[in-house]
Amino acid sequence: MRYKILDTVVLDRDLPEHGLRRGDLGAVVHLHAPDGLEVEFVTASGRTVALVTVGESDVRAVAETDLISVRTSQKSA
């Protein structure tokens, strides 16, 4: 799948070094050729938790059946 800037994506694997878990929502903020994405993950209040470059295979599109939940970030401020 080809993503666009500002697409919302779902992380498909844990990234513990960034305090991220599979299922976290992020926004695509930059595209890297040929299949890299820079994705920003934020708290519910809008504070950036992580800005990471991942491959398209590390994320998926949001599905109609996805349910949003909230968890506390383990990453220090």
PDB file of N, CA, C and O in Angstrom:
ATOM      1  N   MET A   1       0.845  -1.190   0.000  1.00  0.00           N
ATOM      2  CA  MET A   1       0.000   0.000   0.000  1.00  0.00           C
ATOM      3  C   MET A   1       0.877   1.236   0.000  1.00  0.00           C
ATOM      4  O   MET A   1       1.900   1.283   0.683  1.00  0.00           O
ATOM      5  N   ARG A   2       0.488   2.199  -0.741  1.00  0.00           N
ATOM      6  CA  ARG A   2       1.218   3.463  -0.772  1.00  0.00           C
ATOM      7  C   ARG A   2       0.536   4.452   0.163  1.00  0.00           C
ATOM      8  O   ARG A   2      -0.657   4.724   0.033  1.00  0.00           O
ATOM      9  N   TYR A   3       1.298   4.982   1.097  1.00  0.00           N
ATOM     10  CA  TYR A   3       0.757   5.940   2.056  1.00  0.00           C
ATOM     11  C   TYR A   3       1.042   7.364   1.582  1.00  0.00           C
ATOM     12  O   TYR A   3       1.912   7.601   0.744  1.00  0.00           O
ATOM     13  N   LYS A   4       0.284   8.298   2.143  1.00  0.00           N
ATOM     14  CA  LYS A   4       0.460   9.716   1.842  1.00  0.00           C
ATOM     15  C   LYS A   4       0.752  10.460   3.137  1.00  0.00           C
ATOM     16  O   LYS A   4       0.474   9.962   4.228  1.00  0.00           O
ATOM     17  N   ILE A   5       1.316  11.657   3.006  1.00  0.00           N
ATOM     18  CA  ILE A   5       1.545  12.519   4.155  1.00  0.00           C
ATOM     19  C   ILE A   5       0.213  12.729   4.882  1.00  0.00           C
ATOM     20  O   ILE A   5      -0.820  12.946   4.249  1.00  0.00           O
ATOM     21  N   LEU A   6       0.249  12.662   6.201  1.00  0.00           N
ATOM     22  CA  LEU A   6      -0.873  12.848   7.126  1.00  0.00           C
ATOM     23  C   LEU A   6      -1.826  11.657   7.202  1.00  0.00           C
ATOM     24  O   LEU A   6      -2.846  11.735   7.887  1.00  0.00           O
ATOM     25  N   ASP A   7      -1.515  10.554   6.514  1.00  0.00           N
ATOM     26  CA  ASP A   7      -2.303   9.333   6.711  1.00  0.00           C
ATOM     27  C   ASP A   7      -2.104   8.845   8.149  1.00  0.00           C
ATOM     28  O   ASP A   7      -0.999   8.902   8.688  1.00  0.00           O
ATOM     29  N   THR A   8      -3.177   8.372   8.749  1.00  0.00           N
ATOM     30  CA  THR A   8      -3.085   7.734  10.052  1.00  0.00           C
ATOM     31  C   THR A   8      -2.786   6.260   9.827  1.00  0.00           C
ATOM     32  O   THR A   8      -3.429   5.604   9.007  1.00  0.00           O
ATOM     33  N   VAL A   9      -1.801   5.744  10.565  1.00  0.00           N
ATOM     34  CA  VAL A   9      -1.397   4.348  10.425  1.00  0.00           C
ATOM     35  C   VAL A   9      -1.359   3.688  11.795  1.00  0.00           C
ATOM     36  O   VAL A   9      -1.283   4.356  12.826  1.00  0.00           O
ATOM     37  N   VAL A  10      -1.413   2.364  11.780  1.00  0.00           N
ATOM     38  CA  VAL A  10      -1.357   1.561  12.994  1.00  0.00           C
ATOM     39  C   VAL A  10      -0.026   0.813  13.006  1.00  0.00           C
ATOM     40  O   VAL A  10       0.315   0.127  12.042  1.00  0.00           O
ATOM     41  N   LEU A  11       0.714   0.947  14.086  1.00  0.00           N
ATOM     42  CA  LEU A  11       1.980   0.238  14.217  1.00  0.00           C
ATOM     43  C   LEU A  11       1.707  -1.257  14.295  1.00  0.00           C
ATOM     44  O   LEU A  11       0.848  -1.689  15.064  1.00  0.00           O
ATOM     45  N   ASP A  12       2.422  -2.047  13.513  1.00  0.00           N
ATOM     46  CA  ASP A  12       2.170  -3.484  13.423  1.00  0.00           C
ATOM     47  C   ASP A  12       3.195  -4.315  14.193  1.00  0.00           C
ATOM     48  O   ASP A  12       3.183  -5.543  14.103  1.00  0.00           O
ATOM     49  N   ARG A  13       4.075  -3.668  14.941  1.00  0.00           N
ATOM     50  CA  ARG A  13       5.045  -4.386  15.780  1.00  0.00           C
ATOM     51  C   ARG A  13       5.487  -3.477  16.916  1.00  0.00           C
ATOM     52  O   ARG A  13       5.400  -2.254  16.808  1.00  0.00           O
ATOM     53  N   ASP A  14       5.956  -4.065  17.990  1.00  0.00           N
ATOM     54  CA  ASP A  14       6.468  -3.282  19.115  1.00  0.00           C
ATOM     55  C   ASP A  14       7.782  -2.611  18.734  1.00  0.00           C
ATOM     56  O   ASP A  14       8.600  -3.187  18.018  1.00  0.00           O
ATOM     57  N   LEU A  15       7.974  -1.393  19.218  1.00  0.00           N
ATOM     58  CA  LEU A  15       9.245  -0.683  19.104  1.00  0.00           C
ATOM     59  C   LEU A  15       9.616  -0.202  20.508  1.00  0.00           C
ATOM     60  O   LEU A  15       9.511   0.988  20.805  1.00  0.00           O
ATOM     61  N   PRO A  16      10.055  -1.134  21.380  1.00  0.00           N
ATOM     62  CA  PRO A  16      10.301  -0.783  22.786  1.00  0.00           C
ATOM     63  C   PRO A  16      11.350   0.309  22.977  1.00  0.00           C
ATOM     64  O   PRO A  16      11.302   1.055  23.955  1.00  0.00           O
ATOM     65  N   GLU A  17      12.291   0.401  22.052  1.00  0.00           N
ATOM     66  CA  GLU A  17      13.321   1.436  22.182  1.00  0.00           C
ATOM     67  C   GLU A  17      12.742   2.846  22.036  1.00  0.00           C
ATOM     68  O   GLU A  17      13.394   3.833  22.379  1.00  0.00           O
ATOM     69  N   HIS A  18      11.515   2.926  21.524  1.00  0.00           N
ATOM     70  CA  HIS A  18      10.826   4.207  21.367  1.00  0.00           C
ATOM     71  C   HIS A  18       9.590   4.307  22.261  1.00  0.00           C
ATOM     72  O   HIS A  18       8.847   5.286  22.189  1.00  0.00           O
ATOM     73  N   GLY A  19       9.371   3.295  23.103  1.00  0.00           N
ATOM     74  CA  GLY A  19       8.208   3.290  23.984  1.00  0.00           C
ATOM     75  C   GLY A  19       6.906   3.032  23.253  1.00  0.00           C
ATOM     76  O   GLY A  19       5.840   3.418  23.733  1.00  0.00           O
ATOM     77  N   LEU A  20       6.975   2.381  22.093  1.00  0.00           N
ATOM     78  CA  LEU A  20       5.791   2.144  21.274  1.00  0.00           C
ATOM     79  C   LEU A  20       5.413   0.673  21.270  1.00  0.00           C
ATOM     80  O   LEU A  20       6.268  -0.208  21.359  1.00  0.00           O
ATOM     81  N   ARG A  21       4.096   0.424  21.164  1.00  0.00           N
ATOM     82  CA  ARG A  21       3.583  -0.943  21.115  1.00  0.00           C
ATOM     83  C   ARG A  21       2.751  -1.146  19.855  1.00  0.00           C
ATOM     84  O   ARG A  21       2.188  -0.211  19.286  1.00  0.00           O
ATOM     85  N   ARG A  22       2.701  -2.394  19.453  1.00  0.00           N
ATOM     86  CA  ARG A  22       1.837  -2.763  18.335  1.00  0.00           C
ATOM     87  C   ARG A  22       0.424  -2.244  18.618  1.00  0.00           C
ATOM     88  O   ARG A  22      -0.100  -2.421  19.718  1.00  0.00           O
ATOM     89  N   GLY A  23      -0.181  -1.611  17.629  1.00  0.00           N
ATOM     90  CA  GLY A  23      -1.519  -1.053  17.790  1.00  0.00           C
ATOM     91  C   GLY A  23      -1.539   0.444  18.034  1.00  0.00           C
ATOM     92  O   GLY A  23      -2.596   1.068  17.939  1.00  0.00           O
ATOM     93  N   ASP A  24      -0.384   1.039  18.348  1.00  0.00           N
ATOM     94  CA  ASP A  24      -0.341   2.492  18.540  1.00  0.00           C
ATOM     95  C   ASP A  24      -0.619   3.198  17.216  1.00  0.00           C
ATOM     96  O   ASP A  24      -0.197   2.739  16.154  1.00  0.00           O
ATOM     97  N   LEU A  25      -1.333   4.319  17.291  1.00  0.00           N
ATOM     98  CA  LEU A  25      -1.648   5.119  16.106  1.00  0.00           C
ATOM     99  C   LEU A  25      -0.598   6.193  15.892  1.00  0.00           C
ATOM    100  O   LEU A  25      -0.104   6.797  16.845  1.00  0.00           O
ATOM    101  N   GLY A  26      -0.264   6.424  14.638  1.00  0.00           N
ATOM    102  CA  GLY A  26       0.678   7.476  14.292  1.00  0.00           C
ATOM    103  C   GLY A  26       0.244   8.161  13.012  1.00  0.00           C
ATOM    104  O   GLY A  26      -0.661   7.699  12.318  1.00  0.00           O
ATOM    105  N   ALA A  27       0.897   9.263  12.711  1.00  0.00           N
ATOM    106  CA  ALA A  27       0.616  10.007  11.484  1.00  0.00           C
ATOM    107  C   ALA A  27       1.863  10.049  10.622  1.00  0.00           C
ATOM    108  O   ALA A  27       2.955  10.338  11.112  1.00  0.00           O
ATOM    109  N   VAL A  28       1.704   9.763   9.345  1.00  0.00           N
ATOM    110  CA  VAL A  28       2.817   9.829   8.400  1.00  0.00           C
ATOM    111  C   VAL A  28       3.167  11.302   8.184  1.00  0.00           C
ATOM    112  O   VAL A  28       2.319  12.100   7.785  1.00  0.00           O
ATOM    113  N   VAL A  29       4.428  11.651   8.453  1.00  0.00           N
ATOM    114  CA  VAL A  29       4.842  13.046   8.293  1.00  0.00           C
ATOM    115  C   VAL A  29       5.873  13.241   7.178  1.00  0.00           C
ATOM    116  O   VAL A  29       6.139  14.368   6.760  1.00  0.00           O
ATOM    117  N   HIS A  30       6.451  12.134   6.700  1.00  0.00           N
ATOM    118  CA  HIS A  30       7.429  12.234   5.614  1.00  0.00           C
ATOM    119  C   HIS A  30       7.525  10.877   4.926  1.00  0.00           C
ATOM    120  O   HIS A  30       7.373   9.835   5.564  1.00  0.00           O
ATOM    121  N   LEU A  31       7.777  10.900   3.630  1.00  0.00           N
ATOM    122  CA  LEU A  31       7.938   9.668   2.853  1.00  0.00           C
ATOM    123  C   LEU A  31       9.395   9.539   2.417  1.00  0.00           C
ATOM    124  O   LEU A  31       9.996  10.504   1.946  1.00  0.00           O
ATOM    125  N   HIS A  32       9.956   8.346   2.576  1.00  0.00           N
ATOM    126  CA  HIS A  32      11.326   8.051   2.158  1.00  0.00           C
ATOM    127  C   HIS A  32      11.273   6.983   1.068  1.00  0.00           C
ATOM    128  O   HIS A  32      10.639   5.945   1.255  1.00  0.00           O
ATOM    129  N   ALA A  33      11.925   7.221  -0.055  1.00  0.00           N
ATOM    130  CA  ALA A  33      11.962   6.235  -1.143  1.00  0.00           C
ATOM    131  C   ALA A  33      12.834   5.056  -0.720  1.00  0.00           C
ATOM    132  O   ALA A  33      13.827   5.286  -0.029  1.00  0.00           O
ATOM    133  N   PRO A  34      12.537   3.829  -1.082  1.00  0.00           N
ATOM    134  CA  PRO A  34      11.367   3.458  -1.864  1.00  0.00           C
ATOM    135  C   PRO A  34      10.146   3.126  -1.010  1.00  0.00           C
ATOM    136  O   PRO A  34       9.020   3.241  -1.494  1.00  0.00           O
ATOM    137  N   ASP A  35      10.340   2.708   0.272  1.00  0.00           N
ATOM    138  CA  ASP A  35       9.167   2.306   1.069  1.00  0.00           C
ATOM    139  C   ASP A  35       9.284   2.691   2.536  1.00  0.00           C
ATOM    140  O   ASP A  35       8.711   2.029   3.401  1.00  0.00           O
ATOM    141  N   GLY A  36      10.026   3.762   2.820  1.00  0.00           N
ATOM    142  CA  GLY A  36      10.179   4.219   4.196  1.00  0.00           C
ATOM    143  C   GLY A  36       9.176   5.309   4.528  1.00  0.00           C
ATOM    144  O   GLY A  36       8.787   6.103   3.672  1.00  0.00           O
ATOM    145  N   LEU A  37       8.766   5.331   5.792  1.00  0.00           N
ATOM    146  CA  LEU A  37       7.825   6.326   6.282  1.00  0.00           C
ATOM    147  C   LEU A  37       8.351   6.917   7.577  1.00  0.00           C
ATOM    148  O   LEU A  37       8.831   6.183   8.441  1.00  0.00           O
ATOM    149  N   GLU A  38       8.269   8.214   7.722  1.00  0.00           N
ATOM    150  CA  GLU A  38       8.542   8.835   9.004  1.00  0.00           C
ATOM    151  C   GLU A  38       7.183   9.052   9.657  1.00  0.00           C
ATOM    152  O   GLU A  38       6.310   9.720   9.102  1.00  0.00           O
ATOM    153  N   VAL A  39       7.021   8.479  10.836  1.00  0.00           N
ATOM    154  CA  VAL A  39       5.724   8.488  11.506  1.00  0.00           C
ATOM    155  C   VAL A  39       5.875   9.148  12.880  1.00  0.00           C
ATOM    156  O   VAL A  39       6.801   8.847  13.633  1.00  0.00           O
ATOM    157  N   GLU A  40       4.946  10.050  13.185  1.00  0.00           N
ATOM    158  CA  GLU A  40       4.925  10.719  14.482  1.00  0.00           C
ATOM    159  C   GLU A  40       3.851  10.075  15.353  1.00  0.00           C
ATOM    160  O   GLU A  40       2.713   9.894  14.921  1.00  0.00           O
ATOM    161  N   PHE A  41       4.223   9.736  16.575  1.00  0.00           N
ATOM    162  CA  PHE A  41       3.310   9.171  17.553  1.00  0.00           C
ATOM    163  C   PHE A  41       3.174  10.179  18.684  1.00  0.00           C
ATOM    164  O   PHE A  41       4.174  10.659  19.219  1.00  0.00           O
ATOM    165  N   VAL A  42       1.946  10.496  19.045  1.00  0.00           N
ATOM    166  CA  VAL A  42       1.691  11.526  20.052  1.00  0.00           C
ATOM    167  C   VAL A  42       0.784  11.002  21.157  1.00  0.00           C
ATOM    168  O   VAL A  42       0.065  10.019  20.977  1.00  0.00           O
ATOM    169  N   THR A  43       0.831  11.677  22.307  1.00  0.00           N
ATOM    170  CA  THR A  43      -0.100  11.373  23.390  1.00  0.00           C
ATOM    171  C   THR A  43      -1.468  11.953  23.031  1.00  0.00           C
ATOM    172  O   THR A  43      -1.595  12.710  22.069  1.00  0.00           O
ATOM    173  N   ALA A  44      -2.479  11.596  23.802  1.00  0.00           N
ATOM    174  CA  ALA A  44      -3.829  12.101  23.569  1.00  0.00           C
ATOM    175  C   ALA A  44      -3.876  13.631  23.684  1.00  0.00           C
ATOM    176  O   ALA A  44      -4.736  14.268  23.076  1.00  0.00           O
ATOM    177  N   SER A  45      -2.967  14.218  24.450  1.00  0.00           N
ATOM    178  CA  SER A  45      -2.943  15.679  24.595  1.00  0.00           C
ATOM    179  C   SER A  45      -2.118  16.365  23.508  1.00  0.00           C
ATOM    180  O   SER A  45      -2.055  17.594  23.460  1.00  0.00           O
ATOM    181  N   GLY A  46      -1.481  15.571  22.628  1.00  0.00           N
ATOM    182  CA  GLY A  46      -0.754  16.141  21.497  1.00  0.00           C
ATOM    183  C   GLY A  46       0.753  16.239  21.636  1.00  0.00           C
ATOM    184  O   GLY A  46       1.417  16.763  20.742  1.00  0.00           O
ATOM    185  N   ARG A  47       1.318  15.740  22.754  1.00  0.00           N
ATOM    186  CA  ARG A  47       2.780  15.773  22.928  1.00  0.00           C
ATOM    187  C   ARG A  47       3.416  14.637  22.141  1.00  0.00           C
ATOM    188  O   ARG A  47       2.986  13.488  22.239  1.00  0.00           O
ATOM    189  N   THR A  48       4.438  14.959  21.366  1.00  0.00           N
ATOM    190  CA  THR A  48       5.136  13.942  20.584  1.00  0.00           C
ATOM    191  C   THR A  48       5.869  12.980  21.510  1.00  0.00           C
ATOM    192  O   THR A  48       6.642  13.399  22.372  1.00  0.00           O
ATOM    193  N   VAL A  49       5.619  11.695  21.325  1.00  0.00           N
ATOM    194  CA  VAL A  49       6.303  10.645  22.084  1.00  0.00           C
ATOM    195  C   VAL A  49       7.482  10.123  21.277  1.00  0.00           C
ATOM    196  O   VAL A  49       8.558   9.881  21.823  1.00  0.00           O
ATOM    197  N   ALA A  50       7.273   9.950  19.967  1.00  0.00           N
ATOM    198  CA  ALA A  50       8.337   9.419  19.120  1.00  0.00           C
ATOM    199  C   ALA A  50       8.114   9.849  17.679  1.00  0.00           C
ATOM    200  O   ALA A  50       6.983   9.973  17.209  1.00  0.00           O
ATOM    201  N   LEU A  51       9.207  10.069  17.007  1.00  0.00           N
ATOM    202  CA  LEU A  51       9.231  10.349  15.577  1.00  0.00           C
ATOM    203  C   LEU A  51      10.194   9.331  15.000  1.00  0.00           C
ATOM    204  O   LEU A  51      11.407   9.456  15.171  1.00  0.00           O
ATOM    205  N   VAL A  52       9.666   8.318  14.315  1.00  0.00           N
ATOM    206  CA  VAL A  52      10.491   7.198  13.881  1.00  0.00           C
ATOM    207  C   VAL A  52      10.322   6.932  12.392  1.00  0.00           C
ATOM    208  O   VAL A  52       9.267   7.184  11.809  1.00  0.00           O
ATOM    209  N   THR A  53      11.385   6.418  11.798  1.00  0.00           N
ATOM    210  CA  THR A  53      11.332   5.977  10.405  1.00  0.00           C
ATOM    211  C   THR A  53      11.138   4.477  10.403  1.00  0.00           C
ATOM    212  O   THR A  53      11.916   3.739  11.007  1.00  0.00           O
ATOM    213  N   VAL A  54      10.103   4.029   9.725  1.00  0.00           N
ATOM    214  CA  VAL A  54       9.770   2.612   9.638  1.00  0.00           C
ATOM    215  C   VAL A  54       9.529   2.246   8.184  1.00  0.00           C
ATOM    216  O   VAL A  54       9.398   3.126   7.332  1.00  0.00           O
ATOM    217  N   GLY A  55       9.472   0.972   7.902  1.00  0.00           N
ATOM    218  CA  GLY A  55       9.111   0.500   6.571  1.00  0.00           C
ATOM    219  C   GLY A  55       7.602   0.352   6.460  1.00  0.00           C
ATOM    220  O   GLY A  55       6.900   0.269   7.468  1.00  0.00           O
ATOM    221  N   GLU A  56       7.113   0.320   5.234  1.00  0.00           N
ATOM    222  CA  GLU A  56       5.671   0.137   5.033  1.00  0.00           C
ATOM    223  C   GLU A  56       5.176  -1.155   5.666  1.00  0.00           C
ATOM    224  O   GLU A  56       4.015  -1.242   6.064  1.00  0.00           O
ATOM    225  N   SER A  57       6.044  -2.161   5.764  1.00  0.00           N
ATOM    226  CA  SER A  57       5.632  -3.441   6.355  1.00  0.00           C
ATOM    227  C   SER A  57       5.503  -3.361   7.878  1.00  0.00           C
ATOM    228  O   SER A  57       4.995  -4.297   8.496  1.00  0.00           O
ATOM    229  N   ASP A  58       5.948  -2.269   8.492  1.00  0.00           N
ATOM    230  CA  ASP A  58       5.871  -2.109   9.946  1.00  0.00           C
ATOM    231  C   ASP A  58       4.571  -1.464  10.398  1.00  0.00           C
ATOM    232  O   ASP A  58       4.295  -1.396  11.596  1.00  0.00           O
ATOM    233  N   VAL A  59       3.773  -0.991   9.450  1.00  0.00           N
ATOM    234  CA  VAL A  59       2.505  -0.341   9.778  1.00  0.00           C
ATOM    235  C   VAL A  59       1.411  -0.893   8.871  1.00  0.00           C
ATOM    236  O   VAL A  59       1.678  -1.581   7.886  1.00  0.00           O
ATOM    237  N   ARG A  60       0.178  -0.573   9.233  1.00  0.00           N
ATOM    238  CA  ARG A  60      -0.951  -0.923   8.379  1.00  0.00           C
ATOM    239  C   ARG A  60      -1.935   0.237   8.400  1.00  0.00           C
ATOM    240  O   ARG A  60      -1.879   1.112   9.264  1.00  0.00           O
ATOM    241  N   ALA A  61      -2.828   0.219   7.436  1.00  0.00           N
ATOM    242  CA  ALA A  61      -3.868   1.235   7.382  1.00  0.00           C
ATOM    243  C   ALA A  61      -4.877   0.996   8.505  1.00  0.00           C
ATOM    244  O   ALA A  61      -5.030  -0.129   8.979  1.00  0.00           O
ATOM    245  N   VAL A  62      -5.552   2.042   8.918  1.00  0.00           N
ATOM    246  CA  VAL A  62      -6.612   1.936   9.904  1.00  0.00           C
ATOM    247  C   VAL A  62      -7.786   1.190   9.256  1.00  0.00           C
ATOM    248  O   VAL A  62      -8.169   1.482   8.123  1.00  0.00           O
ATOM    249  N   ALA A  63      -8.346   0.232   9.985  1.00  0.00           N
ATOM    250  CA  ALA A  63      -9.480  -0.554   9.487  1.00  0.00           C
ATOM    251  C   ALA A  63     -10.788  -0.037  10.086  1.00  0.00           C
ATOM    252  O   ALA A  63     -10.799   0.562  11.161  1.00  0.00           O
ATOM    253  N   GLU A  64     -11.863  -0.273   9.388  1.00  0.00           N
ATOM    254  CA  GLU A  64     -13.192   0.146   9.851  1.00  0.00           C
ATOM    255  C   GLU A  64     -13.540  -0.455  11.213  1.00  0.00           C
ATOM    256  O   GLU A  64     -14.307   0.137  11.972  1.00  0.00           O
ATOM    257  N   THR A  65     -12.987  -1.616  11.524  1.00  0.00           N
ATOM    258  CA  THR A  65     -13.312  -2.304  12.779  1.00  0.00           C
ATOM    259  C   THR A  65     -12.336  -1.983  13.921  1.00  0.00           C
ATOM    260  O   THR A  65     -12.498  -2.506  15.024  1.00  0.00           O
ATOM    261  N   ASP A  66     -11.334  -1.140  13.680  1.00  0.00           N
ATOM    262  CA  ASP A  66     -10.375  -0.791  14.736  1.00  0.00           C
ATOM    263  C   ASP A  66     -11.059   0.025  15.826  1.00  0.00           C
ATOM    264  O   ASP A  66     -11.861   0.915  15.545  1.00  0.00           O
ATOM    265  N   LEU A  67     -10.730  -0.291  17.063  1.00  0.00           N
ATOM    266  CA  LEU A  67     -11.241   0.413  18.229  1.00  0.00           C
ATOM    267  C   LEU A  67     -10.084   1.169  18.872  1.00  0.00           C
ATOM    268  O   LEU A  67      -9.012   0.599  19.072  1.00  0.00           O
ATOM    269  N   ILE A  68     -10.281   2.421  19.191  1.00  0.00           N
ATOM    270  CA  ILE A  68      -9.231   3.236  19.812  1.00  0.00           C
ATOM    271  C   ILE A  68      -9.308   3.083  21.324  1.00  0.00           C
ATOM    272  O   ILE A  68     -10.393   3.109  21.905  1.00  0.00           O
ATOM    273  N   SER A  69      -8.139   2.923  21.961  1.00  0.00           N
ATOM    274  CA  SER A  69      -8.065   2.893  23.419  1.00  0.00           C
ATOM    275  C   SER A  69      -6.900   3.782  23.854  1.00  0.00           C
ATOM    276  O   SER A  69      -6.141   4.285  23.025  1.00  0.00           O
ATOM    277  N   VAL A  70      -6.776   3.962  25.149  1.00  0.00           N
ATOM    278  CA  VAL A  70      -5.731   4.832  25.693  1.00  0.00           C
ATOM    279  C   VAL A  70      -4.895   4.031  26.665  1.00  0.00           C
ATOM    280  O   VAL A  70      -5.422   3.222  27.428  1.00  0.00           O
ATOM    281  N   ARG A  71      -3.584   4.256  26.640  1.00  0.00           N
ATOM    282  CA  ARG A  71      -2.674   3.658  27.615  1.00  0.00           C
ATOM    283  C   ARG A  71      -1.674   4.729  28.029  1.00  0.00           C
ATOM    284  O   ARG A  71      -1.491   5.717  27.319  1.00  0.00           O
ATOM    285  N   THR A  72      -1.037   4.541  29.154  1.00  0.00           N
ATOM    286  CA  THR A  72      -0.035   5.487  29.629  1.00  0.00           C
ATOM    287  C   THR A  72       1.301   5.180  28.974  1.00  0.00           C
ATOM    288  O   THR A  72       1.735   4.028  28.942  1.00  0.00           O
ATOM    289  N   SER A  73       1.941   6.198  28.458  1.00  0.00           N
ATOM    290  CA  SER A  73       3.255   6.038  27.836  1.00  0.00           C
ATOM    291  C   SER A  73       4.284   5.684  28.892  1.00  0.00           C
ATOM    292  O   SER A  73       4.310   6.275  29.971  1.00  0.00           O
ATOM    293  N   GLN A  74       5.129   4.719  28.575  1.00  0.00           N
ATOM    294  CA  GLN A  74       6.202   4.314  29.479  1.00  0.00           C
ATOM    295  C   GLN A  74       7.468   5.106  29.242  1.00  0.00           C
ATOM    296  O   GLN A  74       8.428   5.000  30.006  1.00  0.00           O
ATOM    297  N   LYS A  75       7.474   5.902  28.178  1.00  0.00           N
ATOM    298  CA  LYS A  75       8.639   6.708  27.842  1.00  0.00           C
ATOM    299  C   LYS A  75       8.639   7.976  28.668  1.00  0.00           C
ATOM    300  O   LYS A  75       7.603   8.628  28.797  1.00  0.00           O
ATOM    301  N   SER A  76       9.783   8.337  29.230  1.00  0.00           N
ATOM    302  CA  SER A  76       9.854   9.535  30.062  1.00  0.00           C
ATOM    303  C   SER A  76       9.681  10.790  29.215  1.00  0.00           C
ATOM    304  O   SER A  76      10.019  10.808  28.032  1.00  0.00           O
ATOM    305  N   ALA A  77       9.163  11.811  29.823  1.00  0.00           N
ATOM    306  CA  ALA A  77       8.882  13.071  29.132  1.00  0.00           C
ATOM    307  C   ALA A  77      10.080  13.810  28.712  1.00  0.00           C
ATOM    308  O   ALA A  77       9.966  14.884  28.121  1.00  0.00           O
TER     309      ALA A  77
END
